[in-house]
Amino acid sequence: MKLRDEMPELTGATEWLNSQVTKNELVGEKPTLIHFWSISCHLCKEAMPQVNQFRDDYKEKLNVVAVHMPRSEDDLNLEEIKKVAAEHGITQPIFVDSEHKLTEAFENQYVPAYYVFDREGKLRHFQAGGSGMKMLEKRVNRVLDEMEKTE
């Protein structure tokens, strides 16, 4: 995906955990952070407390959706995904992408990966890897500031 691209439709999940959301529910009111993770990804687990903190700190201003992107056969075990999600406090909607449909729509190759969309559903920031939560927060704040100026 390139900057300013439209958010893909959130279709093709083999399962939704916690709750299910659609693109239409996400676009319009607030910006959205979509983060890709995997149960076999050590960096994802390390970053999860920061992602959760972020979700909680911005809950009034930001939608947060997790996408579980399997990297191997072992990552397809739904019970394991539920267990790891619970252990790591992932309470936001989780799109289980066992067939890589959303992964392909995003052209995503990494976990963890973070996509920030403005409230119109346009991609404003992308980053991959375990570090850089400060940069992510800066980008989210920029999108939020822009939104407040247009209100």
Backbone torsions as a table, in degrees:
resi	resn	phi	psi	omega
1	MET	NA	147.1	177.4
2	LYS	-108.9	157.9	176.3
3	LEU	-55.2	143.1	-178.5
4	ARG	75.4	-2.0	173.6
5	ASP	-65.1	152.2	176.8
6	GLU	-71.3	146.0	172.9
7	MET	-62.8	130.2	176.2
8	PRO	-65.8	157.8	173.1
9	GLU	-63.7	144.0	-179.7
10	LEU	-90.1	69.8	-177.9
11	THR	-121.1	158.5	176.6
12	GLY	97.5	7.9	179.3
13	ALA	-65.0	138.4	172.7
14	THR	-78.9	-18.8	-179.8
15	GLU	-168.7	150.4	168.5
16	TRP	-113.7	137.3	175.1
17	LEU	-114.3	151.1	-178.5
18	ASN	73.5	-59.4	173.9
19	SER	-166.6	168.9	-178.8
20	GLN	-114.7	139.9	176.7
21	VAL	-131.1	157.2	176.2
22	THR	-115.5	163.4	176.6
23	LYS	-56.6	-42.3	-179.4
24	ASN	-59.6	-34.3	178.8
25	GLU	-72.6	-26.8	-176.4
26	LEU	-87.6	-35.3	-174.8
27	VAL	-85.8	139.3	174.4
28	GLY	122.3	-53.1	-175.0
29	GLU	-94.2	-49.8	-175.2
30	LYS	-135.7	160.3	172.6
31	PRO	-64.2	165.6	-177.3
32	THR	-133.0	136.5	171.4
33	LEU	-108.3	121.8	174.5
34	ILE	-112.9	121.5	-179.6
35	HIS	-119.6	132.7	178.0
36	PHE	-92.8	136.7	178.2
37	TRP	-148.6	172.0	178.5
38	SER	-149.2	147.0	-178.8
39	ILE	-66.3	-20.9	179.5
40	SER	-91.6	4.2	-174.5
41	CYS	-98.9	109.0	-179.6
42	HIS	-63.5	-43.3	179.6
43	LEU	-60.7	-37.3	179.1
44	CYS	-60.7	-45.2	-178.4
45	LYS	-65.9	-38.3	177.6
46	GLU	-63.5	-37.8	-176.8
47	ALA	-81.1	-17.7	-172.2
48	MET	-57.6	-41.4	178.2
49	PRO	-58.4	-37.1	178.8
50	GLN	-69.6	-40.3	177.6
51	VAL	-62.5	-43.6	-179.8
52	ASN	-64.9	-40.2	177.9
53	GLN	-60.9	-44.1	178.8
54	PHE	-59.5	-49.0	178.6
55	ARG	-56.7	-45.3	-176.7
56	ASP	-71.4	-42.4	-179.3
57	ASP	-64.3	-32.4	-174.4
58	TYR	-109.1	16.6	-170.5
59	LYS	-58.7	-27.4	179.0
60	GLU	-79.3	-20.8	-170.6
61	LYS	-115.3	-11.5	-169.4
62	LEU	-141.5	134.4	170.6
63	ASN	-84.4	140.7	176.7
64	VAL	-129.7	128.7	178.6
65	VAL	-130.8	134.3	176.3
66	ALA	-98.7	144.0	174.7
67	VAL	-124.4	118.8	177.0
68	HIS	-86.9	114.8	-178.1
69	MET	-109.1	106.8	-178.6
70	PRO	-68.3	141.9	178.4
71	ARG	-110.6	-9.1	179.3
72	SER	-157.5	173.6	177.8
73	GLU	-55.9	-38.3	-178.1
74	ASP	-61.9	-26.4	-177.7
75	ASP	-78.7	-1.7	-177.5
76	LEU	-89.6	-5.7	-176.8
77	ASN	-73.4	106.0	-175.5
78	LEU	-60.7	-39.5	179.8
79	GLU	-63.5	-38.0	178.2
80	GLU	-67.4	-40.0	177.7
81	ILE	-60.9	-46.0	179.1
82	LYS	-60.5	-43.4	-178.0
83	LYS	-63.3	-49.5	-178.9
84	VAL	-64.8	-39.5	178.2
85	ALA	-60.5	-43.8	179.5
86	ALA	-66.5	-43.9	-180.0
87	GLU	-60.0	-32.6	-175.4
88	HIS	-103.2	12.2	172.4
89	GLY	66.7	31.4	179.3
90	ILE	-83.4	100.8	-177.2
91	THR	-103.5	-12.7	178.2
92	GLN	-71.6	165.1	177.3
93	PRO	-56.3	137.1	177.7
94	ILE	-118.3	118.7	175.1
95	PHE	-87.8	112.7	179.0
96	VAL	-88.0	111.9	-170.9
97	ASP	-105.0	56.0	-174.8
98	SER	-64.0	-20.8	178.7
99	GLU	-104.3	10.9	177.7
100	HIS	57.6	25.4	-179.3
101	LYS	-67.7	-45.4	179.1
102	LEU	-74.9	-36.2	176.6
103	THR	-55.4	-44.0	178.9
104	GLU	-69.5	-39.4	179.1
105	ALA	-61.4	-35.2	178.3
106	PHE	-84.9	-9.8	-172.9
107	GLU	55.2	38.0	-176.7
108	ASN	-88.5	138.1	179.0
109	GLN	-122.4	1.5	-169.3
110	TYR	-127.0	151.5	163.4
111	VAL	-135.1	138.3	-12.6
112	PRO	-70.8	152.8	175.2
113	ALA	-140.9	144.4	-174.7
114	TYR	-128.8	129.8	178.4
115	TYR	-122.0	124.7	177.8
116	VAL	-110.0	122.7	178.2
117	PHE	-111.2	141.5	174.6
118	ASP	-75.7	178.5	-173.8
119	ARG	-69.0	-16.6	174.1
120	GLU	-81.8	-3.8	178.4
121	GLY	86.0	21.3	178.1
122	LYS	-98.8	137.5	-180.0
123	LEU	-67.3	126.1	-178.7
124	ARG	-114.9	-21.8	-178.8
125	HIS	-156.4	142.3	174.2
126	PHE	-136.7	138.8	169.6
127	GLN	-152.0	153.6	-179.9
128	ALA	-131.0	154.8	178.2
129	GLY	107.0	170.5	-172.8
130	GLY	-81.3	-22.4	-176.8
131	SER	-98.4	-179.0	172.8
132	GLY	90.2	22.8	177.6
133	MET	-64.9	-32.1	177.5
134	LYS	-62.9	-42.8	178.5
135	MET	-64.2	-42.4	178.6
136	LEU	-59.9	-45.3	-179.6
137	GLU	-63.2	-40.2	178.4
138	LYS	-61.0	-43.9	-179.9
139	ARG	-66.5	-41.8	178.5
140	VAL	-62.7	-44.2	179.5
141	ASN	-63.0	-35.9	178.0
142	ARG	-63.0	-45.1	179.1
143	VAL	-63.8	-40.5	178.6
144	LEU	-65.7	-40.8	179.2
145	ASP	-63.0	-42.9	178.9
146	GLU	-60.6	-40.6	-178.5
147	MET	-63.9	-43.5	-179.3
148	GLU	-65.2	-33.2	179.6
149	LYS	-69.8	-27.3	-177.9
150	THR	-89.1	-7.4	-177.7
151	GLU	-80.7	NA	NA
